[in-house]
């Protein structure tokens, strides 16, 4: 059954919505009602706030994680290249519904100026916190957009994914912003298992409303892999805006903040701009823009060994003994 009752949602409805990354390989792509395709699906956009771990983990609180993508649908991650998703407030304003007829450059299906900001709203609404209201990107302009990220686990079964095996592998600064958003893939990403990897899109807004978080799942597949070096165990990020040398090095976990349990970062006070600290996928928590190339370990298979032939070993050993005897006899070591 397909639900196509509201082919174009009103601006008022979308102004109250939040954002998610849409792709056919996402969990709850068709919504969270079994047997029904919701072309206006906005189930993944709901923010996560003060939830238990079991509820915020992969957006379980509304059962989004219980609706995997269709068999064979993967978000392809080309090693050393980039991939795109559509960040919007509703599937109805993506290219994935209604043949894309309601999709624009922006995540609300509306048209906005390129220099869209609270100083140039062009008739769009302003939120009660003084930020852009449509789409609800929790920002006043592009430069203040906090940044979004993708993380990957090499577990095909989502039930086996943990905070330790889910590592952030790409970040895009100053997003969410426009609908089509690209992310860079590290060139050393190893191949996924035959049944694919599990990925997550994550975001923490910087102010402009309730300080919640976002997390949603995908089935993903690395393509064009040439490396077998694994991603190391992910560690919790830390706030390090004041001193980048204190940032967590190597593979980092996704940021969990303001939940009833499972938080892996705590902040207090103001950041260097004078605003309350808000963990984010940017340099304030040690994330660089683009591919995270520091997430890999050392593969035993990549080490080159040079075995010594037994005969060569004997020659080297006997030669060394001869030199030692010479030293004892004449007081000089002949080399």
Backbone bond lengths (Angstrom), bond angles and torsions (degrees), N, CA, C in turn:
res aa  C-N    CA-C-N  psi(-1)  N-CA   C-N-CA  omega(-1)  CA-C   N-CA-C  phi
1 X - - - 1.464 - - 1.519 109.55 -
2 X 1.310 117.70 133.66 1.456 121.66 179.85 1.518 110.21 -110.41
3 X 1.328 115.95 134.72 1.450 121.22 179.49 1.520 108.41 -102.08
4 X 1.351 116.70 110.95 1.463 121.33 -178.66 1.527 110.41 -130.22
5 X 1.318 116.05 38.36 1.457 120.02 -172.46 1.519 113.53 -73.26
6 X 1.318 117.58 -32.36 1.459 120.82 -176.76 1.524 109.54 -124.24
7 X 1.326 116.99 79.45 1.457 118.75 -174.89 1.513 113.98 -61.88
8 X 1.310 118.72 -28.75 1.462 120.91 177.22 1.510 108.46 -132.79
9 X 1.314 115.86 106.74 1.448 120.38 -179.66 1.517 110.07 -70.86
10 X 1.312 116.02 146.62 1.455 120.15 -178.96 1.513 111.10 -70.26
11 X 1.324 115.91 156.91 1.453 121.52 177.77 1.512 110.67 -59.85
12 X 1.329 116.92 -35.76 1.465 120.54 -178.92 1.516 111.31 -63.17
13 X 1.340 116.84 -39.36 1.461 120.63 179.46 1.524 110.54 -67.35
14 X 1.343 116.60 -47.97 1.456 120.08 -177.09 1.523 112.12 -68.99
15 X 1.327 116.86 -25.42 1.459 119.28 179.10 1.518 111.15 -65.99
16 X 1.324 117.00 -25.44 1.457 121.12 178.49 1.516 112.49 -91.06
17 X 1.320 117.01 -5.54 1.455 121.08 -177.92 1.523 110.42 -85.88
18 X 1.312 115.24 170.61 1.452 121.18 176.76 1.527 107.77 -114.16
19 X 1.328 118.94 -151.44 1.453 120.38 -172.07 1.525 111.39 -131.77
20 X 1.323 115.03 151.33 1.462 122.02 173.70 1.520 107.92 -148.80
21 X 1.334 116.19 162.37 1.460 122.06 177.41 1.525 108.32 -95.05
22 X 1.324 117.00 118.67 1.461 121.24 -176.15 1.533 111.45 -102.40
23 X 1.333 114.21 136.71 1.462 123.71 177.50 1.519 105.80 -165.25
24 X 1.318 117.57 151.30 1.461 119.66 -177.00 1.515 112.75 -63.10
25 X 1.345 117.82 -18.26 1.472 121.01 -178.10 1.522 112.38 -92.28
26 X 1.332 117.71 11.26 1.459 120.79 179.27 1.525 111.33 -83.08
27 X 1.329 115.29 155.29 1.463 119.52 171.02 1.520 108.84 -72.35
28 X 1.295 117.12 146.51 1.475 128.33 -176.03 1.530 111.60 52.88
29 X 1.322 116.14 40.65 1.462 122.01 176.02 1.526 111.12 -57.35
30 X 1.331 116.65 -39.37 1.461 121.73 -178.54 1.524 112.85 -95.55
31 X 1.323 117.55 7.11 1.450 120.30 -177.45 1.520 111.45 105.57
32 X 1.297 115.87 -167.53 1.470 121.06 -176.32 1.529 112.46 -123.20
33 X 1.318 116.12 26.27 1.457 121.12 173.95 1.523 108.21 -114.23
34 X 1.313 116.87 117.05 1.464 121.63 -176.17 1.522 111.17 -57.56
35 X 1.327 115.87 134.77 1.453 121.33 176.27 1.509 114.68 78.94
36 X 1.317 118.13 5.88 1.462 121.03 -177.14 1.522 110.58 -125.36
37 X 1.319 116.64 133.99 1.459 122.15 174.64 1.517 108.33 -100.15
38 X 1.305 116.28 114.08 1.461 121.44 -179.14 1.520 108.81 -101.03
39 X 1.316 117.06 102.17 1.455 120.99 -178.68 1.525 112.41 -72.15
40 X 1.326 116.47 -13.15 1.462 121.70 174.73 1.529 110.28 -105.68
41 X 1.295 116.64 30.24 1.449 122.01 -174.69 1.536 112.68 -60.32
42 X 1.329 115.84 125.37 1.459 120.42 172.49 1.523 111.31 -129.36
43 X 1.337 117.15 19.49 1.467 120.86 179.34 1.522 113.15 -59.56
44 X 1.344 119.56 -37.78 1.474 118.66 -176.71 1.527 114.22 -73.77
45 X 1.340 118.47 -13.14 1.467 119.51 -172.00 1.525 113.09 -83.70
46 X 1.309 118.08 -10.46 1.467 120.42 -176.21 1.524 110.71 -62.17
47 X 1.342 117.40 130.89 1.470 120.43 179.30 1.518 112.28 -72.42
48 X 1.317 115.74 160.17 1.465 122.81 -178.79 1.524 108.27 -111.02
49 X 1.331 115.38 121.89 1.465 120.16 -173.77 1.529 109.87 -145.92
50 X 1.322 116.73 121.81 1.454 123.77 175.58 1.531 112.68 52.06
51 X 1.332 115.16 47.84 1.457 121.38 179.61 1.529 110.09 -106.92
52 X 1.325 115.66 160.09 1.460 120.32 172.59 1.527 108.59 -71.51
53 X 1.316 116.25 161.30 1.466 120.31 -179.28 1.515 111.61 -56.86
54 X 1.311 116.66 -42.73 1.464 119.96 -178.31 1.523 111.87 -63.97
55 X 1.325 117.79 -23.89 1.464 120.58 -178.97 1.529 113.04 -90.61
56 X 1.334 119.31 -40.13 1.463 118.27 179.35 1.524 112.27 -78.09
57 X 1.325 117.10 -24.22 1.463 121.05 -177.16 1.524 110.99 -62.00
58 X 1.318 116.64 113.73 1.464 123.34 -179.03 1.530 112.60 53.94
59 X 1.361 115.04 34.27 1.471 119.90 172.71 1.532 112.41 61.27
60 X 1.337 114.59 40.07 1.460 118.52 -175.97 1.531 113.34 -71.53
61 X 1.326 117.65 -22.40 1.464 119.24 -171.72 1.532 112.46 -58.27
62 X 1.337 118.49 -25.87 1.470 120.32 174.93 1.530 111.53 -116.05
63 X 1.349 115.42 21.01 1.471 123.46 174.15 1.527 113.70 69.45
64 X 1.314 117.47 18.74 1.462 119.99 -179.72 1.526 111.71 -58.75
65 X 1.337 116.18 -36.08 1.463 120.41 -178.25 1.520 113.41 -71.92
66 X 1.325 117.15 -8.27 1.459 120.92 -179.87 1.526 112.71 -92.73
67 X 1.339 116.60 3.58 1.458 121.03 -179.75 1.529 109.35 -124.07
68 X 1.340 116.26 81.17 1.470 120.23 -177.67 1.524 111.31 -68.83
69 X 1.335 116.73 162.12 1.468 119.96 176.80 1.521 111.06 -66.21
70 X 1.317 115.63 167.34 1.454 120.92 179.55 1.524 110.25 -61.37
71 X 1.317 115.22 149.99 1.464 121.29 178.70 1.525 109.74 -53.99
72 X 1.324 116.28 129.19 1.456 120.96 177.98 1.518 115.17 88.33
73 X 1.332 117.53 -6.10 1.469 120.21 177.64 1.527 109.42 -88.61
74 X 1.323 116.53 119.70 1.458 122.14 -179.79 1.523 110.33 -131.58
75 X 1.313 115.51 147.27 1.445 121.52 167.26 1.522 105.80 -81.58
76 X 1.329 117.28 109.11 1.461 120.56 -174.85 1.521 110.63 -80.79
77 X 1.336 114.66 131.69 1.457 122.52 -177.95 1.525 108.69 -116.63
78 X 1.324 118.85 92.88 1.465 120.89 -177.29 1.533 111.27 -73.95
79 X 1.321 116.96 117.52 1.463 121.83 -177.52 1.524 110.51 -56.44
80 X 1.352 115.58 126.99 1.451 120.94 178.76 1.507 114.91 80.32
81 X 1.315 117.04 1.73 1.467 121.16 -179.78 1.533 109.16 -125.01
82 X 1.328 117.83 -153.15 1.456 120.47 -177.05 1.525 111.27 -135.88
83 X 1.320 115.54 163.18 1.470 121.97 176.58 1.527 107.84 -135.27
84 X 1.324 116.21 163.56 1.460 119.77 -178.07 1.523 111.31 -127.93
85 X 1.315 114.11 150.84 1.466 122.62 171.31 1.521 106.79 -134.34
86 X 1.312 116.27 173.42 1.462 121.14 178.44 1.530 108.79 -115.16
87 X 1.309 116.42 113.44 1.466 121.43 -179.27 1.520 108.27 -94.28
88 X 1.322 115.17 110.27 1.460 120.46 -176.41 1.522 110.53 -142.93
89 X 1.320 114.84 175.99 1.450 121.24 178.54 1.521 112.49 -90.18
90 X 1.338 116.79 -7.99 1.454 120.59 -173.62 1.521 108.87 -167.17
91 X 1.330 116.50 141.75 1.461 119.25 178.43 1.528 111.22 -61.19
92 X 1.316 117.49 -27.06 1.461 121.54 -177.04 1.511 114.55 -62.22
93 X 1.340 117.55 -20.08 1.462 120.34 -179.79 1.534 111.37 -109.05
94 X 1.341 115.43 25.10 1.457 121.33 173.49 1.517 109.39 -107.77
95 X 1.322 116.43 176.75 1.470 120.79 174.66 1.518 111.12 -76.92
96 X 1.344 117.27 -1.94 1.461 122.83 -174.40 1.520 112.98 -94.56
97 X 1.324 117.09 1.18 1.468 121.86 176.59 1.522 109.60 -137.41
98 X 1.334 115.56 146.70 1.470 122.01 174.73 1.527 112.31 53.62
99 X 1.352 115.24 35.15 1.466 121.48 -179.95 1.523 112.62 55.43
100 X 1.318 116.27 25.59 1.453 120.91 176.11 1.516 115.60 73.52
101 X 1.345 117.34 12.68 1.471 119.04 -173.83 1.526 113.25 -69.69
102 X 1.337 117.51 -16.66 1.461 119.88 179.85 1.531 112.06 -107.62
103 X 1.324 116.26 8.51 1.460 120.27 179.19 1.521 110.46 -85.35
104 X 1.324 115.95 136.74 1.462 122.36 173.32 1.526 107.72 -126.56
105 X 1.307 116.26 -168.52 1.459 119.83 178.69 1.521 111.51 -70.72
106 X 1.338 117.04 -13.51 1.459 121.66 -174.25 1.520 112.26 -114.11
107 X 1.328 116.08 161.47 1.459 121.45 -173.09 1.515 116.23 -79.98
108 X 1.331 117.52 6.13 1.466 120.51 177.23 1.522 112.30 -116.02
109 X 1.330 117.26 4.75 1.461 120.39 -178.99 1.510 113.40 75.40
110 X 1.321 117.48 10.52 1.454 122.35 178.67 1.527 109.88 -106.23
111 X 1.313 115.68 173.96 1.457 121.17 175.54 1.521 109.42 -108.37
112 X 1.312 115.56 132.71 1.455 121.62 -179.94 1.519 109.21 -134.60
113 X 1.328 117.59 156.97 1.472 120.11 178.81 1.525 111.14 -65.77
114 X 1.313 116.90 153.81 1.469 121.00 179.82 1.526 111.56 -60.93
115 X 1.333 116.39 -33.41 1.461 120.17 178.25 1.533 110.76 -97.39
116 X 1.315 115.09 41.22 1.468 123.09 -179.02 1.529 109.87 -55.18
117 X 1.320 116.25 130.49 1.458 122.00 177.88 1.513 108.45 -166.88
118 X 1.322 116.43 176.22 1.471 118.81 178.53 1.529 110.83 -67.66
119 X 1.327 116.65 -13.40 1.462 120.70 176.64 1.526 111.90 -93.13
120 X 1.333 115.60 -7.64 1.465 120.42 179.22 1.522 109.00 -145.77
121 X 1.329 115.97 67.79 1.466 121.63 -176.30 1.523 112.47 -79.75
122 X 1.314 117.54 -21.90 1.470 121.47 178.95 1.531 111.80 52.49
123 X 1.333 116.02 41.16 1.464 121.25 176.41 1.516 115.35 92.80
124 X 1.328 118.41 -8.33 1.468 121.39 179.13 1.532 109.98 -74.84
125 X 1.328 117.41 158.37 1.463 120.22 -175.96 1.524 113.51 -75.88
126 X 1.308 115.02 158.43 1.454 123.97 174.36 1.525 107.53 -111.24
127 X 1.316 117.61 138.80 1.468 119.76 179.56 1.527 110.38 -77.04
128 X 1.322 115.67 167.82 1.469 120.60 179.51 1.526 111.87 -64.69
129 X 1.344 116.64 -20.71 1.462 120.87 178.45 1.524 112.13 -92.44
130 X 1.334 116.45 7.22 1.452 120.70 176.03 1.511 114.71 80.08
131 X 1.321 117.53 33.49 1.465 121.89 -178.01 1.522 110.69 -125.40
132 X 1.337 115.97 169.68 1.467 120.81 177.45 1.522 109.01 -57.18
133 X 1.332 116.61 130.34 1.459 119.98 -175.86 1.510 115.14 -98.04
134 X 1.326 117.52 -20.83 1.461 119.49 -178.31 1.529 110.30 -145.55
135 X 1.352 116.61 117.98 1.465 125.44 -8.11 1.524 110.60 -70.48
136 X 1.318 116.20 160.78 1.459 121.39 -174.91 1.534 109.65 -79.48
137 X 1.328 115.36 81.22 1.458 121.62 -175.02 1.529 112.47 -94.11
138 X 1.332 116.70 3.98 1.465 121.63 179.53 1.525 111.62 55.25
139 X 1.305 117.10 49.34 1.462 120.11 179.12 1.517 109.82 -155.71
140 X 1.331 116.09 163.95 1.455 121.76 177.05 1.523 111.59 -99.12
141 X 1.329 116.24 -21.51 1.464 121.86 178.47 1.523 108.06 -165.11
142 X 1.314 116.85 176.42 1.465 119.60 -176.02 1.520 112.46 -64.72
143 X 1.329 118.05 -39.25 1.458 120.10 -176.50 1.517 112.51 -64.98
144 X 1.336 117.78 -21.52 1.454 121.44 -179.48 1.524 113.24 -94.97
145 X 1.347 117.40 -4.76 1.467 120.15 177.00 1.521 108.79 -62.65
146 X 1.324 117.82 129.86 1.464 122.28 -164.47 1.524 115.39 -72.18
147 X 1.337 117.62 -25.14 1.460 120.21 -176.53 1.520 111.92 109.84
148 X 1.319 116.48 143.52 1.459 123.26 178.28 1.521 108.97 -126.28
149 X 1.329 117.04 167.43 1.462 119.90 -174.98 1.520 111.64 -152.35
150 X 1.318 115.31 163.34 1.454 123.15 169.25 1.524 108.27 -120.17
151 X 1.324 114.92 141.68 1.468 121.70 175.12 1.520 108.33 -122.42
152 X 1.337 116.47 157.03 1.464 120.77 -177.34 1.522 111.17 -134.18
153 X 1.323 115.24 142.36 1.460 122.96 170.12 1.520 107.43 -122.88
154 X 1.328 116.28 139.73 1.463 119.98 179.57 1.526 111.39 -87.91
155 X 1.322 115.47 26.10 1.460 122.64 170.65 1.520 108.98 -99.82
156 X 1.322 116.74 127.54 1.462 120.71 177.57 1.524 111.84 -75.60
157 X 1.310 115.50 -31.63 1.462 122.36 -178.77 1.524 108.63 -87.98
158 X 1.315 117.54 116.84 1.463 121.18 -176.44 1.527 111.94 -60.57
159 X 1.330 117.41 -25.68 1.462 120.45 -179.82 1.527 111.79 -71.09
160 X 1.333 117.87 -14.29 1.464 121.63 -179.52 1.532 112.54 -99.68
161 X 1.320 116.20 0.65 1.459 119.92 179.01 1.523 109.33 -77.59
162 X 1.320 116.51 136.29 1.461 122.44 178.60 1.527 109.25 -129.28
163 X 1.309 115.99 169.66 1.458 119.97 176.45 1.526 111.02 -62.03
164 X 1.321 116.68 -30.44 1.460 120.99 -176.95 1.523 113.11 -78.47
165 X 1.345 117.88 -28.20 1.467 118.36 179.70 1.529 112.98 -105.12
166 X 1.330 115.64 12.30 1.467 121.66 176.00 1.527 107.50 -112.41
167 X 1.329 116.94 104.60 1.465 121.60 -173.53 1.523 111.21 -113.87
168 X 1.315 116.04 137.11 1.465 121.13 175.40 1.531 108.41 -66.72
169 X 1.341 116.71 124.72 1.463 119.46 -178.20 1.515 113.36 -116.84
170 X 1.328 117.52 -11.37 1.462 119.66 177.39 1.520 109.97 -155.37
171 X 1.328 115.26 145.20 1.462 123.13 -178.33 1.520 108.72 -134.72
172 X 1.309 115.45 142.60 1.468 118.44 172.49 1.518 108.36 -124.47
173 X 1.334 114.73 110.70 1.462 120.84 177.81 1.536 110.96 -62.37
174 X 1.335 115.28 157.20 1.470 122.88 173.62 1.522 113.48 56.44
175 X 1.305 115.37 36.30 1.460 122.49 172.23 1.524 107.83 -129.45
176 X 1.338 117.86 160.02 1.463 127.84 4.33 1.533 111.54 -71.63
177 X 1.320 113.63 146.03 1.458 118.99 177.16 1.529 108.48 -142.09
178 X 1.338 117.90 -94.83 1.462 118.52 178.95 1.530 111.43 -83.96
179 X 1.336 115.48 166.60 1.472 121.69 -173.15 1.530 112.33 -59.33
180 X 1.313 118.22 -57.34 1.463 121.32 -176.81 1.529 108.54 -82.60
181 X 1.317 115.62 119.67 1.459 121.46 -175.90 1.522 109.59 -129.20
182 X 1.325 115.93 132.98 1.462 121.18 -178.23 1.525 110.97 -107.82
183 X 1.323 115.20 147.29 1.458 122.70 178.07 1.521 108.81 -129.91
184 X 1.330 116.28 144.01 1.458 121.89 -177.85 1.529 111.19 -93.90
185 X 1.326 116.05 141.12 1.457 122.47 -178.94 1.533 109.50 -105.89
186 X 1.331 118.39 130.86 1.472 119.45 176.52 1.530 111.23 -57.28
187 X 1.333 116.60 142.04 1.463 119.44 -177.53 1.521 112.58 -69.91
188 X 1.345 117.14 -20.14 1.459 120.56 -178.13 1.523 113.82 -94.93
189 X 1.311 117.80 14.61 1.465 119.67 178.50 1.523 110.07 -63.40
190 X 1.329 117.89 123.68 1.461 119.63 177.62 1.523 111.44 -75.88
191 X 1.317 116.51 165.23 1.458 121.56 -179.68 1.527 110.84 -68.10
192 X 1.314 115.68 152.29 1.463 122.10 176.32 1.525 110.22 -83.41
193 X 1.335 118.06 165.33 1.466 120.02 170.99 1.527 110.38 -60.88
194 X 1.312 116.60 167.05 1.464 121.27 -176.99 1.520 112.27 -56.71
195 X 1.329 117.16 -32.64 1.469 120.95 -179.61 1.518 112.72 -90.24
196 X 1.332 117.11 9.60 1.448 120.93 175.58 1.514 114.17 90.06
197 X 1.318 114.62 173.52 1.460 122.96 175.39 1.527 108.86 -103.46
198 X 1.304 115.61 174.05 1.462 121.44 173.59 1.528 107.83 -114.26
199 X 1.327 116.27 128.71 1.458 121.14 179.74 1.518 110.88 -118.92
200 X 1.325 115.59 163.31 1.465 121.56 177.40 1.515 109.48 -139.45
201 X 1.321 116.25 137.02 1.469 122.26 170.50 1.512 107.15 -97.41
202 X 1.332 116.25 133.13 1.462 120.53 -174.44 1.525 110.43 -136.32
203 X 1.350 114.43 153.85 1.464 121.03 -177.60 1.518 108.66 -161.56
204 X 1.322 116.09 138.51 1.460 121.43 168.82 1.528 107.07 -127.86
205 X 1.324 118.64 114.98 1.466 120.65 178.37 1.526 111.14 -66.35
206 X 1.323 115.41 155.17 1.462 121.54 177.71 1.525 108.12 -105.12
207 X 1.336 115.60 86.79 1.455 120.11 -179.93 1.516 112.87 78.86
208 X 1.343 115.81 -155.53 1.472 122.17 -179.72 1.521 111.97 58.90
209 X 1.315 116.95 46.27 1.455 120.00 178.09 1.516 112.07 128.04
210 X 1.327 115.48 -162.41 1.462 121.43 -179.09 1.531 109.32 -63.75
211 X 1.334 118.63 131.59 1.475 121.72 -179.31 1.527 112.49 -77.93
212 X 1.337 115.11 71.86 1.467 120.41 -178.01 1.518 110.79 -99.92
213 X 1.331 116.33 -176.57 1.457 121.19 178.17 1.528 109.41 -129.09
214 X 1.330 115.34 169.25 1.461 121.38 179.81 1.525 108.60 -134.37
215 X 1.323 116.45 139.00 1.461 121.90 177.02 1.522 108.73 -153.91
216 X 1.318 116.78 129.62 1.463 121.01 177.16 1.522 109.47 -143.82
217 X 1.326 116.92 154.77 1.450 121.32 -172.97 1.517 115.26 -102.12
218 X 1.328 115.04 156.93 1.467 123.79 177.07 1.525 109.21 -143.14
219 X 1.319 116.26 153.09 1.459 121.68 162.95 1.513 105.88 -93.22
220 X 1.323 116.71 128.25 1.457 119.58 -174.82 1.525 110.71 -133.50
221 X 1.330 114.85 162.80 1.461 120.47 -177.27 1.528 109.26 -147.60
222 X 1.321 116.57 121.96 1.468 121.03 175.66 1.521 108.32 -75.16
223 X 1.315 116.94 131.40 1.466 121.59 178.13 1.533 109.20 -116.16
224 X 1.323 115.45 153.54 1.458 120.90 177.42 1.512 114.21 66.14
225 X 1.327 117.07 27.04 1.468 120.32 -178.28 1.526 111.03 -69.33
226 X 1.328 116.02 137.76 1.458 121.37 176.28 1.522 111.78 -123.02
227 X 1.322 117.23 -9.34 1.459 121.86 -178.42 1.523 110.49 -107.98
228 X 1.323 115.19 150.95 1.466 120.54 174.53 1.528 110.77 -115.21
229 X 1.320 116.86 7.57 1.461 121.03 -179.58 1.524 109.74 -70.52
230 X 1.331 118.37 123.77 1.461 120.41 -175.64 1.523 112.40 -77.17
231 X 1.337 115.24 161.17 1.460 121.88 170.96 1.529 107.51 -79.65
232 X 1.320 116.70 134.97 1.463 120.39 -178.17 1.529 110.06 -76.09
233 X 1.316 115.70 168.39 1.459 121.15 178.53 1.525 110.00 -59.51
234 X 1.317 115.73 129.96 1.461 120.68 -177.67 1.526 110.82 -75.88
235 X 1.337 115.36 139.80 1.461 122.13 178.27 1.521 110.11 -115.48
236 X 1.312 116.13 157.54 1.456 121.08 -178.09 1.524 111.07 -66.46
237 X 1.336 118.03 134.54 1.465 120.53 174.44 1.531 109.98 -70.44
238 X 1.320 116.37 164.17 1.462 122.25 175.34 1.523 108.73 -132.12
239 X 1.320 116.24 160.02 1.459 120.50 173.62 1.532 107.61 -73.99
240 X 1.338 117.33 124.84 1.463 119.71 -175.57 1.523 111.77 -143.54
241 X 1.318 117.01 27.65 1.468 120.40 -178.76 1.523 111.74 -57.63
242 X 1.334 117.11 -39.83 1.455 121.24 -175.48 1.529 113.34 -74.30
243 X 1.318 117.38 -26.23 1.460 121.66 -176.83 1.525 109.32 -150.23
244 X 1.328 115.87 99.63 1.465 120.30 -175.57 1.531 112.84 -63.88
245 X 1.318 117.67 -19.09 1.464 119.93 178.56 1.527 111.82 -69.94
246 X 1.326 117.00 -15.06 1.468 120.74 179.95 1.527 112.48 -93.85
247 X 1.326 117.04 -0.82 1.471 119.96 179.82 1.530 110.34 -65.10
248 X 1.314 116.43 150.93 1.463 121.10 172.40 1.529 108.64 -62.26
249 X 1.312 116.23 128.47 1.453 120.97 -179.73 1.529 110.74 -94.49
250 X 1.319 116.67 149.94 1.458 120.66 178.15 1.522 112.92 79.78
251 X 1.322 115.44 -157.38 1.466 121.26 -175.99 1.524 111.27 -63.02
252 X 1.334 115.28 133.57 1.460 120.64 -177.67 1.520 111.46 -120.27
253 X 1.324 114.95 146.28 1.452 122.28 175.72 1.528 110.03 -72.44
254 X 1.316 115.90 165.60 1.450 119.66 169.10 1.528 108.20 -69.53
255 X 1.310 116.26 156.84 1.461 121.98 -178.72 1.530 110.55 -85.73
256 X 1.313 116.00 126.31 1.463 120.87 175.71 1.520 107.60 -118.17
257 X 1.326 115.90 122.77 1.463 121.86 -170.83 1.526 109.70 -147.36
258 X 1.303 115.88 144.92 1.468 122.41 176.18 1.527 113.16 57.56
259 X 1.331 115.19 41.57 1.461 120.66 173.38 1.525 109.35 -113.03
260 X 1.313 116.60 162.62 1.469 120.53 -179.67 1.520 111.09 -65.96
261 X 1.323 116.15 -26.69 1.463 121.31 176.80 1.521 109.36 -158.36
262 X 1.339 115.33 161.34 1.456 120.44 176.30 1.514 115.46 87.65
263 X 1.334 118.68 4.83 1.462 120.13 179.49 1.536 110.39 -62.63
264 X 1.338 116.29 138.57 1.469 119.38 178.36 1.524 112.53 -119.37
265 X 1.336 116.61 11.62 1.460 120.55 174.65 1.524 108.89 -149.87
266 X 1.319 115.37 140.37 1.465 121.84 177.87 1.520 107.54 -130.71
267 X 1.316 116.68 131.81 1.461 120.73 178.57 1.521 109.54 -132.22
268 X 1.328 115.29 157.88 1.462 120.89 175.60 1.518 108.39 -152.58
269 X 1.312 116.47 158.80 1.454 120.69 179.86 1.518 112.84 82.78
270 X 1.314 116.07 -165.14 1.458 121.89 -176.97 1.519 112.04 -107.58
271 X 1.330 115.27 154.63 1.457 119.92 175.19 1.533 109.27 -82.35
272 X 1.309 117.09 -175.63 1.466 120.34 -175.08 1.522 113.54 -69.87
273 X 1.344 116.47 -14.63 1.471 119.53 176.30 1.520 111.78 -89.83
274 X 1.342 115.95 -3.96 1.452 120.01 178.41 1.511 114.93 93.56
275 X 1.327 117.17 2.93 1.460 121.76 178.77 1.529 110.14 -96.70
276 X 1.334 117.80 157.04 1.471 119.51 177.53 1.525 110.91 -55.83
277 X 1.324 116.62 136.82 1.455 120.69 -179.88 1.531 110.94 -60.30
278 X 1.319 115.32 136.76 1.459 122.26 178.21 1.519 108.10 -139.79
279 X 1.339 119.06 112.03 1.472 120.69 178.97 1.525 110.70 -54.88
280 X 1.316 116.39 143.05 1.462 119.32 -176.29 1.516 110.54 -156.54
281 X 1.324 114.68 164.82 1.460 121.46 178.40 1.531 108.56 -87.99
282 X 1.341 113.84 71.74 1.454 122.00 176.34 1.527 107.90 -154.97
283 X 1.309 117.12 -167.52 1.462 120.50 -173.76 1.526 113.28 -65.56
284 X 1.329 117.85 -19.67 1.462 120.03 -179.69 1.532 111.71 -62.00
285 X 1.325 116.16 -25.79 1.468 120.67 177.38 1.532 111.44 -119.46
286 X 1.334 116.31 21.12 1.455 120.30 172.26 1.510 116.57 84.89
287 X 1.346 117.69 14.09 1.461 120.22 179.31 1.528 109.32 -98.04
288 X 1.322 116.76 129.19 1.460 121.14 174.82 1.524 109.03 -85.82
289 X 1.317 115.68 162.29 1.454 120.05 177.60 1.522 109.21 -79.60
290 X 1.331 116.99 133.46 1.456 120.97 178.34 1.513 113.08 97.79
291 X 1.323 116.02 -154.51 1.468 122.19 -178.81 1.520 110.61 -64.13
292 X 1.328 116.00 136.13 1.462 121.44 177.10 1.533 107.58 -91.52
293 X 1.309 116.42 93.85 1.462 120.94 -172.13 1.522 114.36 -85.96
294 X 1.327 116.99 2.83 1.471 120.03 -177.93 1.520 112.97 -103.30
295 X 1.325 116.80 18.41 1.465 120.03 -172.00 1.527 113.74 -94.39
296 X 1.323 117.70 -0.71 1.457 120.27 -171.77 1.523 112.44 -98.70
297 X 1.334 114.31 150.66 1.455 121.08 177.06 1.512 110.45 -95.08
298 X 1.324 116.32 -156.96 1.458 121.98 176.89 1.510 108.59 -113.98
299 X 1.293 116.28 121.53 1.461 121.30 -178.52 1.518 110.37 -85.16
300 X 1.347 118.33 129.23 1.468 120.02 176.09 1.517 112.17 -54.65
301 X 1.339 115.85 -33.02 1.466 119.41 -177.68 1.520 111.79 -70.63
302 X 1.366 116.34 -17.36 1.462 118.55 -178.58 1.524 112.68 -87.06
303 X 1.332 117.60 -11.49 1.452 120.45 179.15 1.533 109.74 -78.48
304 X 1.295 116.35 135.16 1.466 120.70 -179.89 1.521 108.63 -100.51
305 X 1.342 117.71 125.45 1.465 121.62 177.55 1.516 109.26 -110.81
306 X 1.300 115.12 150.89 1.456 120.34 -178.66 1.522 108.61 -123.95
307 X 1.318 118.97 91.34 1.460 121.62 -178.17 1.526 111.17 -66.41
308 X 1.323 115.45 143.49 1.465 120.81 178.97 1.522 109.83 -95.14
309 X 1.309 116.20 130.92 1.468 120.37 177.92 1.538 108.06 -65.16
310 X 1.348 118.31 139.54 1.473 121.32 -177.51 1.515 113.11 -51.58
311 X 1.362 117.03 -41.45 1.467 119.79 -177.47 1.531 111.37 -65.69
312 X 1.357 115.72 -40.77 1.457 120.27 177.96 1.511 110.25 -62.91
313 X 1.335 115.22 -38.29 1.459 119.44 179.07 1.514 111.24 -62.03
314 X 1.323 118.34 -40.89 1.457 121.98 179.43 1.520 110.45 -64.52
315 X 1.356 116.81 -43.30 1.458 120.87 -179.71 1.523 110.55 -61.28
316 X 1.349 116.78 -46.40 1.462 121.15 -179.86 1.509 110.45 -61.56
317 X 1.360 116.05 -43.38 1.462 120.31 -177.45 1.524 111.21 -64.82
318 X 1.368 117.38 -47.30 1.462 120.84 -178.15 1.519 111.24 -67.91
319 X 1.332 116.71 -34.14 1.459 120.04 176.87 1.511 111.73 -64.24
320 X 1.315 117.26 -39.24 1.460 121.61 179.32 1.523 110.26 -65.78
321 X 1.344 117.85 -41.60 1.465 121.53 178.42 1.524 110.13 -60.87
322 X 1.333 115.54 -41.09 1.465 120.26 -179.12 1.522 110.87 -61.79
323 X 1.339 117.89 -40.82 1.455 122.19 -179.07 1.525 110.84 -67.75
324 X 1.328 116.00 -38.49 1.467 119.97 179.09 1.522 110.46 -64.31
325 X 1.349 117.03 -42.75 1.464 121.28 178.70 1.523 110.82 -62.93
326 X 1.336 116.05 -37.44 1.460 120.40 178.46 1.513 110.27 -63.66
327 X 1.326 116.24 -40.70 1.461 121.54 -179.88 1.530 110.50 -63.10
328 X 1.345 115.21 -42.50 1.467 119.11 -178.81 1.527 111.23 -66.67
329 X 1.341 116.56 -32.23 1.453 120.13 -176.10 1.528 112.89 -83.03
330 X 1.336 116.98 -39.98 1.458 119.98 -171.80 1.521 113.80 -116.23
331 X 1.309 117.14 -1.02 1.473 119.35 176.62 1.496 113.03 77.02
332 X 1.323 118.20 12.12 1.468 120.93 177.46 1.511 109.23 -140.26
333 X 1.300 115.02 140.51 1.460 120.05 179.43 1.507 108.70 -94.74
334 X 1.317 115.52 115.98 1.467 120.70 -178.74 1.523 107.57 -83.58
335 X 1.341 117.56 124.59 1.472 122.11 -179.69 1.504 109.24 -122.84
